[in-house]
Amino acid sequence: INFGDSDSGIFGGTNTVSLAAGGTTRLTADTGVSVTGTLAVTGAITSTSDLTIADKIIHAGDTNTAVRFPAADTVSVETGGSEALRVDSSQRLLVGTSSSRSVAGSTARLLQVESTSGTSGIALTRNSADNGNAKLSFGKSRSASNGGVTIVQDDDQLGEINFAGADGTDLLSRAASIDAFVDGTPGANDMPGRLVFSTTADGANSPTTRLTIDSAGLVKIPDNG
């Protein structure tokens, strides 16, 4: 069916109806609806199932800001034409970088932040009209699944803070560390602990214990020769 324009109109086939304009099929309805070109919608779009996107969702009037799917099992967010953050195929959150790497150890962490300025860091701020503070908490259980609370044991490591410097090859070499361990037999509402402070000697590639504060509050300084 055309309306005085032979290359524009409505035509059909077996279980198919299509709409053509300028000699190009723009819309086809068969088992679904296919659109060739830009689909402009005034109002909201509501879907009761998946919304499939080849590459990205962009902000109207601000096309260099987008949510993208740059690779399989990967989601990224761009602002001002630059990638701001990414969740990669290993479910790591990368901020300021699109590639994961290991720092102060052999494991690439789930949260990684990189920058070429002083913004490379994590800020924790508490706003409340009291003497409460912001907190950074480390937790450890012996459960084999997330959310578990299987009790820990004496000498289990509860947390670790590492300080690493690039050695020209990688960022795996640790210069110093602060570690927390269980220091005794734990029980319900009973968690004895000790802190271990370590630094790496010149010519070495791993930290050595320099000072320990045990569960009794005793400060121990080893004789490292």
Buried (B, 14 or more C-beta within 10 A) or exposed (E): EEEEEEEBBEEEEEEEEBBBBEEEBBBBEEEEEEEEEEEEEEEEEEEEEEEEEEEBEBEEEEEEBBBBBBEEEBEBBBEEEEBEBBBBEEEBBBBBBBEBEBBBEEEBBEEBBBEEEEEEEEEEEEEEEEEEEEEEEEEEBEEEEEEEEEBBEEEBEBBBEBBBEEEEEEBBBBBBBBBBBBBBEBEEEEBBBBBBBBBBEEEEEEBEBBBBBBBEEEEEEEEEE
